[in-house]
Amino acid sequence: MPGEAILDLTGTMEGLINEQQEPQAIMRKLFDLARALHQSEHVDRFAIGDGCYTLQELKRIQDQEEHDTFLARHRPGR
């Protein structure tokens, strides 16, 4: 989509994984960061690993407790 702002959060997620954060905590922190960036920087989508997600998609993953599956799919070195 032309003009769509995309920000890569892969490094942020990898840092949280390396800090041995729990999956729920990682998703909560990723979503909170994405929400803040969406509101202040008008970022539309977030690249994480080999995927690209909207704020709503990240919220759905968090709400439906799909964190383990999400993180396993995007874990570094998989």
N, C-alpha and C positions, 0 to 999 in steps of 0.2 A: 504494500500500500504506500503510495507516494507521501512523503512528509511524515511518515510514522517514525517516532523516536523509539529506538531499541537500545537497551542498556544490558551489558553482559554482567551477570551476577555469579558466574561460575567460580571465580576466584574467592568471592565471599563465601559461597557454599563450601568450597574445599577447605577454607580456613576454619569454618565451624566444625566440619567433619574432623579435621586434624586436631582440634581442641577437645575431641571426644565428647562433643555435645550430643544429647539424646535426640533422636529423630524428630520428636514433637517440638523440641526447643529450636532445632535448626529450621524447621518449616515456619514456626512462629516468627523467628527473627528475619527470615527471608521475606515473609509476607509483610511484616511491619516495615522493613526497609523499602520494599517495592511500593507499598502504599504511600509512604512519605515521599519517595521519588516521583511517584505518579502525581501527587498533589502539588509538590513544589517545583518540580522540573518538567512536568508534563510528559513523562516517559510513558509510552503506550504499551510496550511489550518488553519482556525480560528474557534474555538468552541465558539459559542454564544448561551446561553440558551441551548436548546436541539438540536440545529443544528450545522452543521459543514460546513464551506463555504470556497471557494477559493477566492483569491483576485479578480478574474474576476467576480465571483458571487456577491460579495459585491459592485463592481463597477456597475454592471447591476442594482442592487436594488437601488443604489443611482441615477443612470442616469434615470431610469424609474419612479422615484419618488414613490417608493413602501415603503417609510420609515414608514408610519403610520401602514401599515399591518405588516411589519417586526417587528416593536417595540411592537405592540400589541401581536404578537405571542410569543415574548420572554420576555415580561414584567414580573418582579419578582412578584410572588404571583398570577399568573393568574390561 
